[in-house]
Amino acid sequence: MVIRNSLRLNKRLFGLVVMASFLILVLAISMIAYRVVSTPPKHPRILPPVQTSLQSIISSLRTSLPATYTYLYGVGPTAQTSVGYRAFGENFQVILPVMPFGIAFTDTNTSNEQTTYSDLSRVAMSMNAYLISHHFSAVTSQDQTNGLLEAVYFYQRADAVCQVTLYTELSLTCTPLTTLTNVVTQAKPLIALYEAAKPDSGRALISSPTIKESQTTGYTIARLPIYNNVGETDVNFYKYGSGTWQMVDLGWYNDPHENAGITPNCADFESNTQVRAAFAGQSCYDSATRTTGIIQ
């Protein structure tokens, strides 16, 4: 009787152990399943495309294009003063500097302008494809073409702007976006003063302003080349300390050799105390003696 009761007890304990083990197993599986479901899947990190440097782009095209189009002859790129890039929606355009990221080619096949334009147009299409393949996008809203066998195309990516100019020669000029940003920031207060004085001068194209400390302590001077309906004008500006920019009177200039070489007139610059102090030591033209002098 005792043995029979003992066996019953052992069977009951064994059942409890089995049941407990089963519950533990179920709980463990549930926890693992919860972790699998609740843990978000890991996606591979998508890296941004590697940007080929402007120098590499220019170097590659300098070599590959003449190899493909044997009629190309490399020449030094020249600044385009008839069109610029309208950066950040400003009302003026910035002329892209041709150095250090610029190349240009002429056509050795022919001297006929129409044939040259056709030849170089094929090369321009290759330039377009190459820039697009290197993450540039065409900025068609700023492209300019006319019926005189001339076309200008713009391209932009996150770090740079490029300009392809097609005329009697084909050129490519690229500029870092940081450079354009600096030019626009420096030029905005200067061009605003000019446009207030010459409101009917037409669309303004500008080169990078030259800003430097004056020979006279406390003054800063600036020169801004502007191209518009008037032609080319080198406008001078000055400021004292942290004050605002002031523009030098546009009538205070001479063209002593009548060759568009505008030079400050000594007497006019020296007649204004602040202008005289700001531009002391700069070259000027003495209308009375018809000689070059120095602002004193």
VEXLUM-456930 format. One record per residue (C-alpha): x, y, z negated; residue in one letter. Coordinates in Angstrom, 3 decimals, decimal comma. Example, Ala and Ser with C-alpha at 12.3 -4.5 7.8 and 13.67 -1.06 7.14 Angstrom:
<sites>
(site (12,300; -4,500; -7,800); 'A'),
(site (13,670; -1,060; -7,140); 'S'),
</sites>
This chain:
<sites>
(site (0,000; 0,000; 0,000); 'M'),
(site (2,858; 2,372; -0,877); 'V'),
(site (4,715; 1,450; 2,295); 'I'),
(site (1,597; 2,068; 4,396); 'R'),
(site (1,095; 5,520; 2,861); 'N'),
(site (4,760; 6,344; 3,434); 'S'),
(site (4,489; 5,451; 7,074); 'L'),
(site (1,450; 7,679; 7,432); 'R'),
(site (3,295; 10,557; 5,829); 'L'),
(site (6,326; 10,103; 8,086); 'N'),
(site (4,116; 10,050; 11,173); 'K'),
(site (2,414; 13,247; 10,021); 'R'),
(site (5,772; 14,953; 9,413); 'L'),
(site (7,036; 13,761; 12,753); 'F'),
(site (3,968; 15,246; 14,447); 'G'),
(site (4,471; 18,543; 12,692); 'L'),
(site (8,126; 18,634; 13,760); 'V'),
(site (7,182; 17,888; 17,354); 'V'),
(site (4,479; 20,539; 17,297); 'M'),
(site (6,867; 23,126; 15,782); 'A'),
(site (9,530; 22,310; 18,378); 'S'),
(site (6,969; 22,696; 21,133); 'F'),
(site (5,851; 26,081; 19,814); 'L'),
(site (9,470; 27,275; 19,540); 'I'),
(site (10,110; 26,152; 23,127); 'L'),
(site (7,011; 27,955; 24,373); 'V'),
(site (8,015; 31,107; 22,476); 'L'),
(site (11,539; 31,000; 23,924); 'A'),
(site (10,210; 30,572; 27,466); 'I'),
(site (7,778; 33,444; 26,936); 'S'),
(site (10,562; 35,742; 25,730); 'M'),
(site (12,755; 34,866; 28,708); 'I'),
(site (9,829; 35,433; 31,090); 'A'),
(site (9,077; 38,797; 29,456); 'Y'),
(site (12,673; 39,926; 29,854); 'R'),
(site (12,706; 38,877; 33,507); 'V'),
(site (9,436; 40,667; 34,241); 'V'),
(site (10,116; 43,789; 32,171); 'S'),
(site (13,683; 44,355; 33,380); 'T'),
(site (13,549; 46,400; 36,606); 'P'),
(site (15,430; 44,881; 39,547); 'P'),
(site (18,842; 46,363; 40,238); 'K'),
(site (19,004; 48,016; 43,651); 'H'),
(site (22,371; 48,599; 45,321); 'P'),
(site (23,451; 52,262; 44,972); 'R'),
(site (23,239; 54,065; 48,311); 'I'),
(site (26,328; 56,195; 48,762); 'L'),
(site (26,177; 59,402; 50,821); 'P'),
(site (27,774; 59,161; 54,260); 'P'),
(site (31,468; 59,928; 54,347); 'V'),
(site (31,970; 63,297; 56,015); 'Q'),
(site (34,796; 63,389; 58,519); 'T'),
(site (36,888; 66,498; 57,878); 'S'),
(site (36,697; 69,403; 60,310); 'L'),
(site (40,404; 69,072; 61,003); 'Q'),
(site (39,954; 65,405; 61,960); 'S'),
(site (37,034; 66,259; 64,253); 'I'),
(site (39,012; 68,957; 66,044); 'I'),
(site (42,130; 66,775; 66,343); 'S'),
(site (40,150; 63,837; 67,687); 'S'),
(site (38,376; 65,892; 70,353); 'L'),
(site (41,602; 67,658; 71,323); 'R'),
(site (43,048; 64,263; 72,216); 'T'),
(site (40,056; 62,244; 73,439); 'S'),
(site (38,340; 64,767; 75,730); 'L'),
(site (41,289; 65,400; 78,125); 'P'),
(site (41,857; 61,638; 78,241); 'A'),
(site (38,254; 61,127; 79,414); 'T'),
(site (37,906; 64,270; 81,527); 'Y'),
(site (41,275; 64,613; 83,231); 'T'),
(site (40,444; 68,025; 84,690); 'Y'),
(site (40,545; 69,648; 81,231); 'L'),
(site (43,405; 71,926; 80,232); 'Y'),
(site (43,740; 73,017; 76,611); 'G'),
(site (43,981; 76,746; 75,887); 'V'),
(site (43,907; 78,889; 72,769); 'G'),
(site (40,352; 79,589; 71,564); 'P'),
(site (39,240; 83,220; 71,494); 'T'),
(site (36,643; 84,856; 69,244); 'A'),
(site (33,154; 85,190; 70,729); 'Q'),
(site (31,962; 88,734; 70,041); 'T'),
(site (28,638; 88,465; 71,874); 'S'),
(site (26,984; 85,894; 69,617); 'V'),
(site (27,241; 84,778; 66,015); 'G'),
(site (25,539; 82,521; 63,484); 'Y'),
(site (22,564; 83,925; 61,584); 'R'),
(site (23,444; 82,500; 58,201); 'A'),
(site (20,823; 82,055; 55,467); 'F'),
(site (18,176; 84,024; 57,364); 'G'),
(site (20,033; 87,340; 57,183); 'E'),
(site (19,283; 90,052; 59,754); 'N'),
(site (22,896; 90,059; 60,967); 'F'),
(site (25,009; 87,382; 62,606); 'Q'),
(site (28,465; 86,215; 61,561); 'V'),
(site (31,117; 85,659; 64,235); 'I'),
(site (32,734; 82,315; 63,469); 'L'),
(site (36,518; 82,591; 63,095); 'P'),
(site (38,296; 80,477; 65,721); 'V'),
(site (41,072; 79,407; 63,393); 'M'),
(site (41,949; 77,014; 61,911); 'P'),
(site (39,152; 74,793; 63,264); 'F'),
(site (38,890; 75,586; 66,956); 'G'),
(site (39,756; 74,203; 70,395); 'I'),
(site (39,126; 75,376; 73,953); 'A'),
(site (39,514; 73,979; 77,486); 'F'),
(site (39,491; 75,277; 81,039); 'T'),
(site (38,777; 73,369; 84,259); 'D'),
(site (41,790; 72,683; 86,495); 'T'),
(site (39,618; 71,092; 89,185); 'N'),
(site (38,294; 74,282; 90,725); 'T'),
(site (38,104; 78,056; 90,519); 'S'),
(site (34,435; 78,089; 91,536); 'N'),
(site (32,342; 79,270; 88,581); 'E'),
(site (29,333; 77,077; 89,355); 'Q'),
(site (31,491; 73,953; 89,687); 'T'),
(site (33,429; 74,869; 86,552); 'T'),
(site (30,182; 75,279; 84,617); 'Y'),
(site (28,955; 71,889; 85,822); 'S'),
(site (32,252; 70,200; 84,937); 'D'),
(site (32,381; 71,743; 81,477); 'L'),
(site (28,684; 71,004; 80,873); 'S'),
(site (29,458; 67,280; 81,040); 'R'),
(site (32,158; 67,767; 78,416); 'V'),
(site (29,751; 69,793; 76,261); 'A'),
(site (27,352; 66,826; 76,283); 'M'),
(site (30,150; 64,627; 74,925); 'S'),
(site (30,875; 67,223; 72,235); 'M'),
(site (27,182; 67,225; 71,328); 'N'),
(site (27,077; 63,433; 70,969); 'A'),
(site (30,280; 63,416; 68,924); 'Y'),
(site (29,035; 66,065; 66,483); 'L'),
(site (25,663; 64,338; 66,083); 'I'),
(site (27,462; 61,050; 65,328); 'S'),
(site (29,372; 62,847; 62,569); 'H'),
(site (26,210; 63,902; 60,708); 'H'),
(site (25,705; 67,313; 62,360); 'F'),
(site (22,231; 68,439; 63,396); 'S'),
(site (21,511; 70,736; 66,329); 'A'),
(site (20,234; 74,180; 65,294); 'V'),
(site (18,240; 74,841; 68,449); 'T'),
(site (16,587; 77,942; 66,993); 'S'),
(site (19,929; 79,727; 67,222); 'Q'),
(site (21,088; 78,442; 70,621); 'D'),
(site (21,486; 81,082; 73,315); 'Q'),
(site (21,560; 80,624; 77,081); 'T'),
(site (21,209; 82,959; 80,022); 'N'),
(site (21,214; 82,826; 83,806); 'G'),
(site (24,848; 83,859; 84,078); 'L'),
(site (26,294; 80,377; 83,573); 'L'),
(site (26,705; 80,879; 79,842); 'E'),
(site (25,371; 78,882; 76,910); 'A'),
(site (26,000; 78,761; 73,163); 'V'),
(site (24,938; 75,839; 70,962); 'Y'),
(site (25,024; 75,583; 67,162); 'F'),
(site (25,316; 72,560; 64,877); 'Y'),
(site (25,166; 72,313; 61,097); 'Q'),
(site (25,688; 69,712; 58,389); 'R'),
(site (25,910; 69,974; 54,597); 'A'),
(site (29,424; 71,429; 54,580); 'D'),
(site (29,952; 73,258; 57,876); 'A'),
(site (28,637; 75,030; 60,970); 'V'),
(site (29,992; 74,461; 64,485); 'C'),
(site (29,525; 76,488; 67,656); 'Q'),
(site (29,978; 75,200; 71,218); 'V'),
(site (30,408; 77,966; 73,793); 'T'),
(site (30,205; 77,182; 77,495); 'L'),
(site (31,263; 79,755; 80,080); 'Y'),
(site (34,394; 79,875; 82,239); 'T'),
(site (35,948; 77,868; 79,425); 'E'),
(site (34,528; 75,462; 76,885); 'L'),
(site (35,249; 76,052; 73,206); 'S'),
(site (34,362; 74,478; 69,891); 'L'),
(site (34,628; 76,455; 66,667); 'T'),
(site (33,776; 75,082; 63,220); 'C'),
(site (33,593; 76,938; 59,908); 'T'),
(site (33,145; 75,595; 56,364); 'P'),
(site (29,808; 76,650; 54,878); 'L'),
(site (31,641; 78,048; 51,850); 'T'),
(site (33,488; 80,458; 54,155); 'T'),
(site (30,216; 81,654; 55,694); 'L'),
(site (28,722; 82,087; 52,236); 'T'),
(site (31,637; 84,276; 51,151); 'N'),
(site (31,432; 86,406; 54,309); 'V'),
(site (27,684; 86,976; 53,891); 'V'),
(site (28,041; 87,813; 50,189); 'T'),
(site (30,794; 90,359; 50,847); 'Q'),
(site (29,175; 91,873; 53,938); 'A'),
(site (25,568; 92,336; 52,734); 'K'),
(site (26,059; 95,568; 50,766); 'P'),
(site (28,317; 96,959; 53,502); 'L'),
(site (26,046; 96,215; 56,458); 'I'),
(site (23,096; 97,651; 54,522); 'A'),
(site (24,887; 101,016; 54,285); 'L'),
(site (25,747; 100,934; 57,986); 'Y'),
(site (22,231; 100,057; 59,119); 'E'),
(site (20,806; 102,863; 56,964); 'A'),
(site (23,092; 105,308; 58,803); 'A'),
(site (22,585; 103,727; 62,269); 'K'),
(site (19,077; 102,213; 62,246); 'P'),
(site (18,802; 102,014; 66,053); 'D'),
(site (22,140; 100,383; 66,814); 'S'),
(site (20,627; 96,979; 67,645); 'G'),
(site (21,490; 93,495; 66,477); 'R'),
(site (24,652; 93,495; 64,372); 'A'),
(site (27,352; 90,878; 64,704); 'L'),
(site (30,088; 91,046; 62,114); 'I'),
(site (33,507; 89,572; 61,519); 'S'),
(site (34,773; 88,794; 58,049); 'S'),
(site (35,325; 92,053; 56,116); 'P'),
(site (38,802; 92,943; 54,897); 'T'),
(site (38,638; 93,985; 51,243); 'I'),
(site (41,701; 95,077; 49,262); 'K'),
(site (42,867; 97,255; 46,419); 'E'),
(site (43,651; 100,862; 47,277); 'S'),
(site (47,062; 102,396; 46,823); 'Q'),
(site (45,292; 104,653; 44,320); 'T'),
(site (44,559; 102,890; 41,033); 'T'),
(site (40,881; 102,145; 40,457); 'G'),
(site (39,770; 102,226; 44,100); 'Y'),
(site (38,875; 99,311; 46,368); 'T'),
(site (38,592; 99,748; 50,131); 'I'),
(site (36,966; 97,598; 52,819); 'A'),
(site (36,870; 97,444; 56,599); 'R'),
(site (34,032; 95,712; 58,444); 'L'),
(site (34,196; 95,072; 62,225); 'P'),
(site (30,688; 95,409; 63,688); 'I'),
(site (29,572; 94,603; 67,249); 'Y'),
(site (26,220; 95,892; 68,527); 'N'),
(site (24,622; 98,120; 71,176); 'N'),
(site (27,128; 100,852; 70,312); 'V'),
(site (30,070; 98,548; 71,037); 'G'),
(site (32,718; 97,677; 68,493); 'E'),
(site (32,997; 99,777; 65,352); 'T'),
(site (35,420; 99,326; 62,475); 'D'),
(site (33,538; 100,812; 59,545); 'V'),
(site (35,394; 101,825; 56,362); 'N'),
(site (34,003; 101,640; 52,836); 'F'),
(site (35,300; 102,407; 49,363); 'Y'),
(site (34,279; 102,173; 45,737); 'K'),
(site (35,721; 103,193; 42,412); 'Y'),
(site (35,921; 100,664; 39,592); 'G'),
(site (32,725; 98,651; 39,295); 'S'),
(site (30,697; 101,306; 41,114); 'G'),
(site (28,711; 100,823; 44,307); 'T'),
(site (30,170; 100,831; 47,806); 'W'),
(site (30,236; 104,099; 49,746); 'Q'),
(site (30,584; 104,351; 53,529); 'M'),
(site (32,996; 106,751; 55,204); 'V'),
(site (31,248; 109,144; 57,614); 'D'),
(site (31,082; 107,520; 61,052); 'L'),
(site (31,907; 110,824; 62,722); 'G'),
(site (35,366; 110,950; 61,147); 'W'),
(site (37,087; 108,852; 63,801); 'Y'),
(site (39,092; 109,409; 66,982); 'N'),
(site (39,942; 107,353; 70,034); 'D'),
(site (43,306; 108,984; 70,731); 'P'),
(site (44,125; 106,808; 73,747); 'H'),
(site (40,506; 106,390; 74,937); 'E'),
(site (40,876; 102,608; 74,776); 'N'),
(site (38,319; 101,809; 72,053); 'A'),
(site (41,083; 102,009; 69,458); 'G'),
(site (39,113; 103,910; 66,810); 'I'),
(site (41,410; 105,597; 64,274); 'T'),
(site (40,548; 107,625; 61,156); 'P'),
(site (40,928; 111,354; 61,675); 'N'),
(site (43,488; 112,651; 59,158); 'C'),
(site (41,797; 116,010; 58,551); 'A'),
(site (38,372; 114,507; 57,937); 'D'),
(site (39,593; 111,769; 55,616); 'F'),
(site (41,665; 114,250; 53,649); 'E'),
(site (38,796; 116,762; 53,373); 'S'),
(site (36,908; 114,555; 50,896); 'N'),
(site (38,578; 114,063; 47,512); 'T'),
(site (37,319; 110,522; 46,909); 'Q'),
(site (37,936; 109,327; 50,479); 'V'),
(site (41,402; 110,868; 50,412); 'R'),
(site (42,239; 109,073; 47,168); 'A'),
(site (40,774; 105,739; 48,283); 'A'),
(site (42,559; 105,665; 51,665); 'F'),
(site (45,851; 107,239; 50,649); 'A'),
(site (48,698; 105,621; 52,555); 'G'),
(site (46,487; 104,401; 55,451); 'Q'),
(site (47,253; 105,359; 59,063); 'S'),
(site (45,288; 108,199; 60,634); 'C'),
(site (45,309; 110,346; 63,768); 'Y'),
(site (46,052; 114,065; 63,583); 'D'),
(site (43,826; 115,682; 66,190); 'S'),
(site (45,643; 119,016; 65,932); 'A'),
(site (49,137; 117,700; 66,658); 'T'),
(site (47,972; 114,589; 68,559); 'R'),
(site (50,230; 112,411; 66,487); 'T'),
(site (49,766; 109,440; 64,175); 'T'),
(site (50,078; 110,235; 60,512); 'G'),
(site (49,436; 108,898; 57,040); 'I'),
(site (46,542; 109,967; 54,805); 'I'),
(site (48,093; 111,939; 51,973); 'Q'),
</sites>
